[in-house]
Amino acid sequence: MVERTRGVPARVVVWAFHLTLPLAGLGLLLAVPAADVRLEHHPTHFWLIALAAALNVGLAVLVARAARRHDDARLLLVGLAFLTAALFLGLHALATPGVLLGSRNGGFALATPVGLALAALFTAASALDLPSATVLRLAPWLRRGLLAVAALWGVVSLAGLPPLADPAIAEELSGPLVAVAVTAVLLYGVVAVRYLRLYRRRRSVMLLSILTANVLLAESMIAVVLGPSWHLTWWLWHVLMSLAFGYIAYSAYAGYQAEGATTGLFDGVRTEETVQAVRAEYGAALEALVSAVRRQEAGEISADEMGLITAGMASRFGLTEGQTAVLGRAASALRGEREQIERLGVLVAIGHESRVRLAEDDLLRRAVTRVAAGFGGHAVRIGLLADGVLRYPDDLSTDRTWTTDVDLPTGLDPVETGDDVLACPLTVKDLPAGVLLVRRPGGFTDRDRSLLASLASQLSMGMENARLYHQLDGLFRQYMSPDVATALLADPTQAALGGAVVDVTAVFADLRGFTTFSETASPEEIVVLLNRYFEVATAAVLAEGGTVVQFVGDAMMALFNAPARQPDHALRAVRAALAMQEGIAGIADADGPTFRVGINTGPALVGNIGSTALRNFNAMGDAVNVAARLESAAEPGQVVIGEATRLLLPDGVVVEPLGELTVKGRTGPVTAFRLRALAGVDA
């Protein structure tokens, strides 16, 4: 754990302490003039500044190369800053008295502060988010202008031409020089803050180096203004400047030693736009390499061709041999990871499809397709056990030419046969139900076996769910109307107690003469007769989309327009009633019971009625009660309808008015009609 000083990491405190030492030394020398001794040694000065200039030349070349590689605006401006420092430091070194010139001139005193100020401008521009296109367009002109200014300065300074020939020009321009120095200090400070923010996002060693160098250069500009020539304070800014550029050069060297190449030394300095573009380029290259690895494993390309692909990428991105090898391993690892994700996706997908409402055949067909796709196109086949015989349906195989059968494995573990086939048993309720076969040339890894075993287990659960659903669905629909059963299976919340008022057409039918028949018939005969009659009646109702609500003794109740909505529910109800009577007439004995039917339309409370323990889908209301009373008023073989139903029927319905009937439970009469036929009405 990093030790902290008042909430600040200790390493930051140490870093700041070292950077403030030069200023403390400068202040001490200025406070004690006697300590600021004069040290004039021209060769030392020349070689110190020449070395700093050489470092900047090298840095300028490296940064310019990195900038050109991705057309990065920030790196381009940083490169111009290094080039500026290199040119003017070189001019300052050449103007050292006793090297090319016999005495000191104005060019010697002004070259360094002017060069550092210009470098500050370029560095400050690099810290801003300037439009890349504009910077890239102006870059050649900036470079040419900088070289032209440096060349002109060199000619004037070294040839002893005015105004740089005057050694007193620095003292005469002391005011402007102070202003330039203050501006440069502010610029270097702004750059340091901006690069600190960037460093906190990227944590690049080179960013930290440039940040540190900008602080040192700001301190050196302060010493430029305050230090008399050839005194210790004057030497201080030379040393600070050399340390600043030397620190960046050392960081570049350390990066080269670690990576074995110079291509990525300044990657952390690039603009966000370049970073995103490079990531996309690297991503595309890695995708291409992953594809090449997959093709090599599939035998589509040779090892030599793979070597050419990796060599091309190494050349494209400037990678070392070690980095290329790492990239190859990363591609192989990524390919393996994606392959594993694809296979796990198959397992998840089959788990999702193992829901109870999916038929077993559909589940198995989808599983075969998914496994084949997720396992690299391996041949997949499913065999099903029926009546003790293992059969292989054609639609459960991805390879119709695969005719070799595999015996059902004993036990629950996958079994690998001698022909590169893995047989995974399928079970339902812990009993053998089939086998999942996967064929892969070269055999299977332990991870493949484990994953396919899990997949077979998931598929077994899906088969068990599908068969259970099929059984429950069959039983469910035998005890209630198919529409009600479907609605409840689709949304079990519809089974909650309660309901809603809906316009319905209610149909009541019972057997007239059933009581007399039951007095002389045996129980078995009664059950046979009821089942035969209700079979016909139920088929007639269901054919018209009606819902059989209940059977009570020899009576049956049906609803239309509930739970499924039917705009023509009245017409459907009378069609079902006539079909019911026609069907019963064809199976009834001459002296046996006969259906009578009552139909009425109107609002009713439709829903689940009962208790929390037991409930029933039903309808209640005056309209339903009237339908029951009309059924009681009908004669055997008749269909009697209410006025509300009659008004909803189209023209062409043949009815016989029965007038107003007095029915039980109602104070007022009911207008009724006897339905005879639907002549002229479309079916």
PLY file of the C-alpha trace (Angstrom):
ply
format ascii 1.0
element vertex 683
property float x
property float y
property float z
element edge 682
property int vertex1
property int vertex2
end_header
0.00 0.00 0.00
1.41 3.40 -0.99
2.22 5.58 2.00
0.50 8.95 1.95
1.32 12.37 3.33
-1.85 14.28 4.18
-3.78 12.43 1.53
-1.08 12.78 -1.19
0.91 9.71 -2.32
4.49 9.76 -1.02
5.97 9.36 -4.50
4.21 12.56 -5.61
5.67 14.42 -2.62
9.16 13.11 -3.46
8.74 14.05 -7.12
7.61 17.59 -6.24
10.44 17.93 -3.72
13.10 17.14 -6.30
11.59 19.58 -8.79
11.59 22.41 -6.26
15.23 21.90 -5.29
16.61 23.87 -8.27
14.45 26.87 -7.41
15.56 26.63 -3.80
19.18 26.59 -4.97
18.57 29.56 -7.24
17.01 31.51 -4.40
19.92 30.68 -2.12
22.49 31.83 -4.67
20.63 35.06 -5.30
20.23 35.66 -1.56
23.98 35.17 -1.01
25.72 36.92 -3.93
29.11 35.80 -2.67
28.09 32.19 -3.29
27.17 32.93 -6.92
30.77 32.64 -8.09
31.89 33.13 -11.68
32.89 29.97 -13.60
33.82 30.70 -17.20
34.95 27.63 -19.07
34.10 27.74 -22.75
34.76 24.08 -23.76
32.53 22.78 -20.95
29.77 25.08 -22.07
30.11 24.05 -25.69
29.98 20.32 -25.04
27.13 20.59 -22.52
24.90 22.53 -24.91
26.02 20.49 -27.93
24.99 17.34 -26.09
21.59 18.85 -25.24
21.15 19.85 -28.89
22.09 16.34 -30.04
19.55 14.82 -27.63
16.87 17.07 -29.10
17.83 16.08 -32.64
17.35 12.43 -31.76
14.06 13.11 -29.98
12.82 15.22 -32.88
13.54 12.39 -35.32
11.82 9.75 -33.16
8.74 11.88 -32.53
8.48 12.96 -36.17
8.61 9.32 -37.24
5.85 8.43 -34.75
3.79 11.43 -35.91
4.06 10.42 -39.58
3.07 6.82 -38.81
-0.43 7.84 -37.74
-0.63 11.52 -38.84
-0.91 12.57 -35.20
-1.19 16.34 -34.62
0.06 16.32 -31.03
3.17 14.31 -31.80
3.86 16.54 -34.77
3.83 19.66 -32.57
5.95 17.96 -29.89
8.42 17.04 -32.62
8.56 20.66 -33.76
9.27 21.71 -30.15
12.23 19.30 -29.99
13.44 20.50 -33.39
13.24 24.13 -32.25
15.24 23.37 -29.11
17.80 21.42 -31.12
18.32 24.24 -33.66
18.66 27.12 -31.20
20.68 25.15 -28.66
23.01 24.23 -31.50
23.29 27.91 -32.48
23.97 28.81 -28.84
26.72 26.16 -28.66
28.34 27.30 -31.92
28.34 30.89 -30.73
30.35 29.94 -27.63
33.41 32.21 -27.52
36.54 30.42 -28.60
34.77 27.83 -30.81
33.86 29.56 -34.08
33.86 33.11 -32.77
36.67 34.82 -31.01
34.44 36.73 -28.64
30.94 36.81 -27.22
28.15 38.33 -29.36
24.40 38.95 -29.09
23.50 35.69 -30.81
25.18 33.74 -28.03
23.08 35.38 -25.31
19.73 35.40 -27.13
19.67 31.99 -28.91
18.69 29.91 -25.89
15.85 32.05 -24.44
14.39 32.60 -27.91
14.63 28.89 -28.74
13.07 27.82 -25.44
10.26 30.35 -25.87
9.48 29.08 -29.39
9.61 25.49 -28.11
7.15 26.50 -25.37
4.74 27.75 -28.04
4.84 24.46 -29.93
4.53 22.41 -26.73
1.61 24.52 -25.53
-0.11 24.01 -28.88
0.38 20.25 -28.50
-1.43 20.35 -25.15
-4.51 21.89 -26.77
-7.12 19.93 -28.69
-6.46 21.67 -31.99
-8.14 20.42 -35.18
-5.89 17.67 -36.51
-6.57 18.46 -40.15
-5.50 22.10 -39.68
-2.31 21.16 -37.82
-1.36 18.53 -40.40
-1.96 21.01 -43.22
0.18 23.73 -41.62
2.96 21.40 -40.40
5.15 21.54 -43.53
5.00 25.35 -43.56
5.80 25.53 -39.84
8.80 23.26 -40.32
10.09 25.23 -43.30
9.59 28.52 -41.49
11.42 27.24 -38.42
14.38 26.05 -40.49
14.48 29.34 -42.36
14.50 31.39 -39.14
17.24 29.20 -37.64
19.33 29.42 -40.81
18.99 33.20 -40.94
19.84 33.45 -37.24
22.92 31.27 -37.74
24.18 33.33 -40.65
23.71 36.65 -38.86
25.11 35.40 -35.55
28.11 33.47 -36.81
29.01 35.98 -39.50
29.06 38.81 -36.97
26.34 40.80 -38.69
24.16 43.32 -36.93
22.14 43.32 -34.82
23.38 40.05 -33.32
27.01 41.11 -33.54
26.50 43.50 -30.63
27.26 41.65 -27.34
25.29 44.26 -25.37
22.03 43.61 -27.21
20.89 41.21 -24.48
21.17 43.96 -21.85
19.39 46.43 -24.12
16.50 43.98 -24.64
16.30 42.91 -21.01
12.72 44.15 -20.67
11.36 42.21 -23.68
13.43 39.19 -22.64
11.79 39.21 -19.21
8.38 39.34 -20.87
9.33 36.46 -23.17
10.62 34.46 -20.22
7.48 35.07 -18.15
5.31 34.04 -21.10
7.40 30.90 -21.61
7.16 30.02 -17.89
3.37 30.38 -18.02
3.19 28.26 -21.17
5.35 25.53 -19.66
3.16 25.60 -16.54
-0.02 25.24 -18.59
1.54 22.38 -20.54
2.54 20.65 -17.28
-1.04 20.85 -15.97
-2.55 19.61 -19.25
-0.11 16.72 -19.51
-0.73 15.84 -15.85
-4.43 15.41 -16.64
-3.56 13.31 -19.65
-1.15 11.23 -17.55
-3.87 10.48 -15.00
-5.90 8.91 -17.81
-3.12 6.99 -19.57
-0.27 6.48 -17.06
2.43 6.66 -19.75
6.10 6.97 -18.72
6.73 9.30 -21.65
3.88 11.57 -20.58
5.42 11.79 -17.10
8.81 12.56 -18.66
7.44 15.39 -20.78
5.51 16.72 -17.79
8.69 16.73 -15.68
10.73 18.29 -18.49
8.24 21.16 -18.84
8.56 21.94 -15.13
12.37 21.93 -15.42
12.27 24.13 -18.52
10.01 26.62 -16.72
12.56 26.77 -13.90
15.39 27.22 -16.39
13.60 30.20 -17.96
13.43 31.82 -14.52
17.18 31.30 -14.12
17.77 32.77 -17.61
16.35 36.08 -16.46
17.95 36.18 -13.01
21.37 34.59 -13.56
24.39 36.74 -14.61
26.49 35.27 -17.44
29.06 32.62 -16.46
27.96 32.63 -12.80
26.56 29.58 -10.98
23.00 30.83 -11.47
23.74 31.13 -15.20
25.11 27.57 -15.29
22.02 26.41 -13.37
19.64 27.06 -16.24
22.00 25.27 -18.63
22.00 22.23 -16.35
18.20 22.33 -15.84
17.64 22.54 -19.57
20.01 19.65 -20.23
18.36 17.58 -17.49
14.92 18.24 -18.95
15.81 16.93 -22.38
18.09 14.27 -20.95
15.25 12.92 -18.81
13.05 12.49 -21.89
15.92 10.88 -23.78
16.56 8.49 -20.89
12.87 7.51 -20.76
12.98 6.82 -24.49
16.10 4.68 -24.04
14.52 2.75 -21.15
11.43 2.15 -23.27
13.58 0.91 -26.13
15.41 -1.46 -23.79
12.11 -2.84 -22.49
10.33 -3.16 -25.84
13.25 -3.75 -28.19
11.83 -1.19 -30.63
11.24 2.56 -30.93
7.84 2.38 -32.60
5.75 2.61 -29.45
7.84 5.01 -27.36
5.50 7.97 -27.80
2.20 6.13 -28.09
0.99 7.54 -24.78
1.38 11.12 -26.06
-0.89 10.70 -29.06
-4.25 12.44 -29.40
-7.41 10.60 -28.42
-8.43 10.56 -32.07
-5.23 8.75 -33.00
-5.55 6.38 -30.05
-9.03 5.35 -31.18
-7.89 4.95 -34.78
-4.89 2.85 -33.75
-7.07 0.68 -31.53
-9.41 0.10 -34.43
-6.46 -0.72 -36.69
-4.95 -3.08 -34.14
-8.36 -4.65 -33.60
-8.80 -5.25 -37.32
-5.29 -6.69 -37.55
-5.92 -9.00 -34.60
-9.21 -10.12 -36.15
-7.37 -10.91 -39.37
-4.74 -12.84 -37.43
-7.42 -14.76 -35.52
-9.02 -15.69 -38.83
-5.62 -16.79 -40.16
-5.01 -18.95 -37.06
-8.39 -20.58 -37.54
-7.70 -21.21 -41.21
-4.30 -22.69 -40.40
-5.86 -25.06 -37.85
-8.44 -26.04 -40.46
-5.64 -26.81 -42.93
-6.64 -24.06 -45.36
-3.25 -22.29 -45.21
0.26 -23.59 -44.57
2.72 -22.65 -41.85
4.78 -20.70 -44.41
1.75 -18.68 -45.43
0.98 -18.01 -41.79
4.57 -16.81 -41.33
4.15 -14.36 -44.20
0.97 -13.00 -42.62
2.62 -12.42 -39.24
5.73 -10.94 -40.90
3.52 -8.52 -42.82
1.85 -7.42 -39.60
5.21 -7.05 -37.88
6.37 -4.79 -40.71
3.11 -2.87 -40.74
3.22 -2.03 -37.03
6.99 -2.03 -36.53
6.94 -4.98 -34.14
9.97 -6.83 -32.87
10.29 -10.58 -33.15
9.24 -10.98 -29.53
6.24 -8.70 -29.96
5.21 -10.61 -33.08
5.37 -13.88 -31.16
3.27 -12.37 -28.38
0.75 -11.14 -30.94
0.52 -14.64 -32.41
-0.07 -16.15 -28.97
-2.66 -13.46 -28.24
-4.46 -14.29 -31.49
-4.48 -18.00 -30.62
-5.74 -17.22 -27.12
-8.43 -14.91 -28.48
-9.50 -17.51 -31.01
-9.77 -20.10 -28.24
-11.69 -17.69 -26.04
-14.14 -16.84 -28.79
-14.58 -20.47 -29.63
-15.35 -21.15 -25.99
-17.80 -18.24 -25.88
-19.55 -19.56 -28.99
-19.87 -22.99 -27.43
-21.11 -21.59 -24.14
-23.57 -19.58 -26.22
-24.88 -22.86 -27.64
-25.36 -24.16 -24.11
-27.22 -20.99 -23.07
-29.36 -20.99 -26.23
-30.41 -24.61 -25.75
-31.18 -23.79 -22.12
-33.47 -20.97 -23.28
-35.12 -23.20 -25.86
-35.74 -25.93 -23.30
-38.83 -24.07 -22.19
-41.89 -26.24 -21.71
-43.88 -24.81 -24.63
-41.42 -25.96 -27.30
-42.22 -29.33 -28.86
-39.56 -32.02 -28.54
-39.05 -32.36 -32.30
-38.51 -28.61 -32.68
-36.17 -28.57 -29.68
-33.98 -31.35 -31.07
-33.85 -29.92 -34.60
-32.76 -26.54 -33.27
-30.22 -28.18 -30.99
-28.62 -30.06 -33.91
-28.30 -26.84 -35.91
-26.92 -24.83 -32.99
-24.39 -27.44 -31.92
-23.08 -27.83 -35.46
-22.68 -24.05 -35.84
-21.22 -23.45 -32.38
-18.70 -26.30 -32.59
-16.98 -25.22 -35.76
-19.22 -27.07 -38.18
-18.68 -30.49 -36.59
-21.08 -33.19 -37.78
-23.92 -33.63 -35.28
-26.48 -36.40 -35.01
-29.17 -37.35 -32.50
-30.58 -40.82 -31.99
-33.83 -41.43 -30.08
-34.78 -44.52 -28.12
-38.29 -45.80 -28.88
-39.65 -49.22 -27.93
-36.16 -50.31 -26.94
-34.70 -49.47 -30.37
-32.29 -46.59 -31.06
-33.29 -44.82 -34.26
-31.64 -41.90 -36.07
-34.19 -39.58 -37.75
-32.92 -37.92 -40.94
-33.94 -34.43 -39.79
-31.79 -34.77 -36.66
-28.47 -35.01 -38.51
-26.28 -32.43 -40.22
-24.61 -35.07 -42.36
-26.99 -37.32 -44.28
-24.06 -39.45 -45.44
-23.28 -40.39 -41.83
-24.80 -43.86 -41.61
-22.64 -45.47 -38.93
-24.76 -46.16 -35.86
-23.44 -45.99 -32.33
-24.73 -48.11 -29.50
-26.44 -46.35 -26.64
-23.79 -45.60 -23.96
-24.24 -47.28 -20.63
-24.11 -44.73 -17.85
-24.23 -40.95 -17.93
-20.69 -40.07 -19.07
-19.79 -39.28 -22.71
-18.04 -42.08 -24.59
-15.51 -41.40 -27.36
-15.57 -44.01 -30.10
-12.69 -44.99 -32.33
-13.87 -42.90 -35.30
-13.52 -39.49 -33.62
-17.13 -39.50 -32.46
-18.22 -38.47 -28.98
-21.45 -40.12 -27.82
-23.29 -38.22 -25.06
-26.28 -40.06 -23.54
-29.66 -38.33 -23.31
-31.97 -39.22 -20.44
-35.53 -38.46 -19.40
-36.46 -39.09 -15.76
-33.08 -40.81 -15.30
-33.96 -43.35 -18.01
-32.15 -43.67 -21.38
-33.90 -41.61 -24.05
-31.33 -41.23 -26.82
-27.81 -40.14 -27.68
-26.12 -36.97 -28.96
-23.30 -37.74 -31.40
-20.64 -35.18 -32.38
-17.91 -36.05 -34.87
-14.67 -34.06 -34.91
-11.54 -35.03 -36.82
-8.65 -35.27 -34.40
-10.72 -36.12 -31.36
-11.83 -34.02 -28.42
-10.12 -32.12 -25.63
-11.15 -32.47 -22.00
-12.85 -29.10 -22.27
-14.82 -30.30 -25.32
-15.96 -33.41 -23.48
-17.03 -31.45 -20.42
-18.92 -28.86 -22.44
-20.69 -31.45 -24.62
-21.63 -33.43 -21.51
-23.21 -30.28 -20.05
-24.95 -29.64 -23.34
-26.36 -33.17 -23.40
-27.58 -32.72 -19.83
-29.30 -29.46 -20.81
-30.85 -31.15 -23.82
-32.09 -34.00 -21.63
-33.84 -31.52 -19.37
-35.38 -29.89 -22.42
-36.68 -33.24 -23.66
-38.14 -33.99 -20.25
-39.82 -30.58 -20.14
-41.21 -31.01 -23.66
-42.66 -34.44 -22.88
-44.08 -33.25 -19.58
-45.70 -30.29 -21.29
-47.18 -32.56 -23.95
-48.71 -34.78 -21.28
-50.00 -31.88 -19.20
-51.36 -30.11 -22.25
-53.32 -33.20 -23.27
-54.72 -33.69 -19.77
-55.44 -29.99 -19.32
-57.41 -29.69 -22.53
-59.52 -32.72 -21.67
-60.88 -30.96 -18.60
-61.60 -27.52 -20.04
-62.17 -25.71 -23.29
-59.09 -25.48 -25.55
-59.40 -21.67 -25.65
-59.38 -21.45 -21.86
-56.52 -23.95 -21.60
-54.47 -22.05 -24.19
-55.09 -18.72 -22.47
-54.04 -20.11 -19.08
-50.91 -21.79 -20.45
-49.90 -18.60 -22.23
-50.58 -16.40 -19.20
-51.16 -18.24 -15.89
-52.11 -14.94 -14.21
-55.44 -15.21 -16.03
-56.34 -17.93 -13.53
-56.69 -15.31 -10.79
-60.11 -14.86 -9.25
-62.16 -12.09 -10.80
-63.46 -11.12 -14.19
-64.86 -8.44 -16.47
-68.23 -7.59 -18.00
-68.31 -8.75 -21.62
-71.06 -9.14 -24.22
-71.41 -12.89 -24.73
-73.74 -15.35 -26.40
-74.59 -18.16 -23.97
-75.70 -21.60 -25.18
-77.46 -24.08 -22.88
-78.33 -27.61 -23.99
-79.75 -30.55 -22.09
-81.27 -33.92 -22.87
-85.07 -34.05 -22.73
-86.18 -37.51 -21.61
-82.91 -38.32 -19.92
-84.53 -38.86 -16.50
-86.91 -41.48 -17.89
-84.05 -43.16 -19.75
-81.81 -43.25 -16.68
-84.54 -45.02 -14.63
-84.34 -48.11 -16.82
-80.71 -47.96 -17.99
-77.63 -49.26 -16.22
-74.90 -46.82 -15.10
-72.63 -48.07 -17.86
-75.33 -47.37 -20.48
-75.92 -43.89 -19.05
-72.22 -43.01 -19.26
-71.96 -44.35 -22.81
-74.99 -42.33 -23.95
-73.82 -39.10 -22.32
-70.32 -39.43 -23.76
-71.75 -40.14 -27.24
-74.08 -37.12 -27.11
-71.56 -34.76 -25.57
-68.93 -35.81 -28.12
-71.21 -34.50 -30.88
-72.21 -31.39 -28.93
-68.66 -30.48 -27.97
-67.39 -30.92 -31.52
-70.12 -28.59 -32.81
-69.23 -25.87 -30.27
-65.46 -26.13 -30.77
-65.86 -26.07 -34.56
-67.32 -22.57 -34.23
-64.65 -21.40 -31.79
-66.89 -21.58 -28.74
-65.86 -22.36 -25.17
-67.46 -25.26 -23.34
-67.76 -23.94 -19.81
-69.18 -26.91 -17.96
-71.12 -30.17 -18.00
-73.80 -30.59 -15.32
-75.52 -33.94 -15.43
-77.16 -34.16 -18.85
-76.70 -30.42 -19.52
-73.95 -28.43 -21.16
-73.13 -24.72 -21.11
-71.04 -22.96 -23.76
-69.96 -19.36 -24.36
-69.06 -17.39 -27.44
-66.96 -14.19 -27.39
-65.18 -15.32 -24.20
-62.36 -15.70 -23.50
-61.47 -15.13 -27.18
-63.23 -12.15 -28.77
-65.49 -12.90 -31.77
-67.36 -10.07 -33.54
-69.88 -12.59 -35.00
-70.38 -14.54 -31.78
-74.20 -14.70 -32.11
-73.99 -16.25 -35.59
-71.36 -18.73 -34.42
-73.58 -19.80 -31.52
-76.67 -20.52 -33.65
-74.58 -22.37 -36.23
-73.14 -24.54 -33.47
-76.63 -25.21 -32.06
-78.05 -26.31 -35.42
-74.99 -28.49 -36.07
-75.44 -30.00 -32.62
-79.08 -30.88 -33.28
-78.27 -32.31 -36.68
-75.47 -34.44 -35.24
-77.60 -35.72 -32.37
-80.41 -36.64 -34.76
-78.00 -38.91 -36.58
-77.03 -40.92 -33.51
-80.13 -40.80 -31.27
-82.47 -43.74 -30.91
-86.05 -43.28 -31.94
-87.27 -43.32 -28.35
-84.09 -41.99 -26.74
-83.36 -38.56 -25.21
-82.98 -35.53 -27.50
-81.18 -32.22 -27.00
-83.06 -28.98 -26.56
-81.08 -25.74 -26.85
-81.52 -22.19 -25.54
-79.42 -19.21 -26.74
-79.30 -15.61 -25.55
-76.95 -12.63 -25.96
-76.09 -9.85 -23.55
-73.60 -8.55 -20.99
-72.25 -11.00 -18.43
-69.52 -11.10 -15.80
-66.94 -13.46 -17.29
-63.97 -14.76 -15.35
-62.68 -17.18 -12.75
-65.21 -17.88 -10.03
-64.71 -20.03 -6.94
-62.18 -20.03 -4.12
-58.41 -19.84 -3.75
-58.33 -23.65 -3.60
-60.71 -24.42 -6.48
-62.09 -22.21 -9.22
-63.84 -22.43 -12.55
-64.09 -20.29 -15.67
-67.72 -19.20 -15.89
-70.15 -16.44 -16.78
-72.90 -14.87 -14.70
-75.64 -12.37 -15.46
-79.20 -11.93 -16.64
-78.31 -12.77 -20.23
-76.90 -16.14 -19.13
-79.91 -16.89 -16.92
-82.29 -16.10 -19.79
-80.42 -18.54 -22.03
-80.92 -21.27 -19.42
-84.64 -20.45 -19.18
-85.04 -20.49 -22.97
-83.47 -23.94 -23.01
-86.09 -25.10 -20.47
-88.85 -23.68 -22.68
-87.61 -25.45 -25.81
-89.06 -28.70 -27.07
-86.86 -31.71 -27.86
-84.88 -31.06 -31.03
-85.58 -27.30 -30.94
-83.26 -24.28 -30.73
-84.87 -21.27 -29.02
-83.12 -17.87 -29.14
-83.72 -14.56 -27.40
-84.52 -11.28 -29.07
-81.04 -9.86 -28.43
-79.51 -12.78 -30.31
-82.02 -12.45 -33.15
-81.11 -8.78 -33.67
-77.43 -9.71 -34.17
-78.13 -12.32 -36.84
-77.96 -11.43 -40.56
-80.85 -11.51 -42.97
-81.86 -14.91 -44.23
-82.13 -16.56 -40.84
-85.35 -18.54 -40.67
-87.07 -18.10 -37.29
-90.53 -18.64 -35.87
-91.75 -16.08 -33.32
-92.80 -17.66 -30.06
-94.08 -14.41 -28.58
-93.35 -13.34 -25.04
-92.53 -16.21 -22.73
-92.83 -16.11 -18.99
-89.74 -17.72 -17.56
-88.84 -18.73 -14.05
-86.92 -16.17 -12.00
-87.89 -13.17 -14.15
-90.67 -10.68 -13.43
-91.06 -9.61 -17.06
-91.67 -11.78 -20.14
-88.95 -12.70 -22.63
-89.39 -12.36 -26.38
-88.31 -15.64 -27.96
-87.92 -17.19 -31.39
-87.56 -20.73 -32.59
-84.55 -21.05 -34.90
-85.34 -23.22 -37.90
-82.54 -22.66 -40.41
-79.77 -20.40 -41.66
-80.95 -20.35 -45.25
-79.10 -17.75 -47.29
-76.46 -17.13 -44.58
-72.79 -17.70 -45.51
-71.10 -20.35 -43.42
0 1
1 2
2 3
3 4
4 5
5 6
6 7
7 8
8 9
9 10
10 11
11 12
12 13
13 14
14 15
15 16
16 17
17 18
18 19
19 20
20 21
21 22
22 23
23 24
24 25
25 26
26 27
27 28
28 29
29 30
30 31
31 32
32 33
33 34
34 35
35 36
36 37
37 38
38 39
39 40
40 41
41 42
42 43
43 44
44 45
45 46
46 47
47 48
48 49
49 50
50 51
51 52
52 53
53 54
54 55
55 56
56 57
57 58
58 59
59 60
60 61
61 62
62 63
63 64
64 65
65 66
66 67
67 68
68 69
69 70
70 71
71 72
72 73
73 74
74 75
75 76
76 77
77 78
78 79
79 80
80 81
81 82
82 83
83 84
84 85
85 86
86 87
87 88
88 89
89 90
90 91
91 92
92 93
93 94
94 95
95 96
96 97
97 98
98 99
99 100
100 101
101 102
102 103
103 104
104 105
105 106
106 107
107 108
108 109
109 110
110 111
111 112
112 113
113 114
114 115
115 116
116 117
117 118
118 119
119 120
120 121
121 122
122 123
123 124
124 125
125 126
126 127
127 128
128 129
129 130
130 131
131 132
132 133
133 134
134 135
135 136
136 137
137 138
138 139
139 140
140 141
141 142
142 143
143 144
144 145
145 146
146 147
147 148
148 149
149 150
150 151
151 152
152 153
153 154
154 155
155 156
156 157
157 158
158 159
159 160
160 161
161 162
162 163
163 164
164 165
165 166
166 167
167 168
168 169
169 170
170 171
171 172
172 173
173 174
174 175
175 176
176 177
177 178
178 179
179 180
180 181
181 182
182 183
183 184
184 185
185 186
186 187
187 188
188 189
189 190
190 191
191 192
192 193
193 194
194 195
195 196
196 197
197 198
198 199
199 200
200 201
201 202
202 203
203 204
204 205
205 206
206 207
207 208
208 209
209 210
210 211
211 212
212 213
213 214
214 215
215 216
216 217
217 218
218 219
219 220
220 221
221 222
222 223
223 224
224 225
225 226
226 227
227 228
228 229
229 230
230 231
231 232
232 233
233 234
234 235
235 236
236 237
237 238
238 239
239 240
240 241
241 242
242 243
243 244
244 245
245 246
246 247
247 248
248 249
249 250
250 251
251 252
252 253
253 254
254 255
255 256
256 257
257 258
258 259
259 260
260 261
261 262
262 263
263 264
264 265
265 266
266 267
267 268
268 269
269 270
270 271
271 272
272 273
273 274
274 275
275 276
276 277
277 278
278 279
279 280
280 281
281 282
282 283
283 284
284 285
285 286
286 287
287 288
288 289
289 290
290 291
291 292
292 293
293 294
294 295
295 296
296 297
297 298
298 299
299 300
300 301
301 302
302 303
303 304
304 305
305 306
306 307
307 308
308 309
309 310
310 311
311 312
312 313
313 314
314 315
315 316
316 317
317 318
318 319
319 320
320 321
321 322
322 323
323 324
324 325
325 326
326 327
327 328
328 329
329 330
330 331
331 332
332 333
333 334
334 335
335 336
336 337
337 338
338 339
339 340
340 341
341 342
342 343
343 344
344 345
345 346
346 347
347 348
348 349
349 350
350 351
351 352
352 353
353 354
354 355
355 356
356 357
357 358
358 359
359 360
360 361
361 362
362 363
363 364
364 365
365 366
366 367
367 368
368 369
369 370
370 371
371 372
372 373
373 374
374 375
375 376
376 377
377 378
378 379
379 380
380 381
381 382
382 383
383 384
384 385
385 386
386 387
387 388
388 389
389 390
390 391
391 392
392 393
393 394
394 395
395 396
396 397
397 398
398 399
399 400
400 401
401 402
402 403
403 404
404 405
405 406
406 407
407 408
408 409
409 410
410 411
411 412
412 413
413 414
414 415
415 416
416 417
417 418
418 419
419 420
420 421
421 422
422 423
423 424
424 425
425 426
426 427
427 428
428 429
429 430
430 431
431 432
432 433
433 434
434 435
435 436
436 437
437 438
438 439
439 440
440 441
441 442
442 443
443 444
444 445
445 446
446 447
447 448
448 449
449 450
450 451
451 452
452 453
453 454
454 455
455 456
456 457
457 458
458 459
459 460
460 461
461 462
462 463
463 464
464 465
465 466
466 467
467 468
468 469
469 470
470 471
471 472
472 473
473 474
474 475
475 476
476 477
477 478
478 479
479 480
480 481
481 482
482 483
483 484
484 485
485 486
486 487
487 488
488 489
489 490
490 491
491 492
492 493
493 494
494 495
495 496
496 497
497 498
498 499
499 500
500 501
501 502
502 503
503 504
504 505
505 506
506 507
507 508
508 509
509 510
510 511
511 512
512 513
513 514
514 515
515 516
516 517
517 518
518 519
519 520
520 521
521 522
522 523
523 524
524 525
525 526
526 527
527 528
528 529
529 530
530 531
531 532
532 533
533 534
534 535
535 536
536 537
537 538
538 539
539 540
540 541
541 542
542 543
543 544
544 545
545 546
546 547
547 548
548 549
549 550
550 551
551 552
552 553
553 554
554 555
555 556
556 557
557 558
558 559
559 560
560 561
561 562
562 563
563 564
564 565
565 566
566 567
567 568
568 569
569 570
570 571
571 572
572 573
573 574
574 575
575 576
576 577
577 578
578 579
579 580
580 581
581 582
582 583
583 584
584 585
585 586
586 587
587 588
588 589
589 590
590 591
591 592
592 593
593 594
594 595
595 596
596 597
597 598
598 599
599 600
600 601
601 602
602 603
603 604
604 605
605 606
606 607
607 608
608 609
609 610
610 611
611 612
612 613
613 614
614 615
615 616
616 617
617 618
618 619
619 620
620 621
621 622
622 623
623 624
624 625
625 626
626 627
627 628
628 629
629 630
630 631
631 632
632 633
633 634
634 635
635 636
636 637
637 638
638 639
639 640
640 641
641 642
642 643
643 644
644 645
645 646
646 647
647 648
648 649
649 650
650 651
651 652
652 653
653 654
654 655
655 656
656 657
657 658
658 659
659 660
660 661
661 662
662 663
663 664
664 665
665 666
666 667
667 668
668 669
669 670
670 671
671 672
672 673
673 674
674 675
675 676
676 677
677 678
678 679
679 680
680 681
681 682
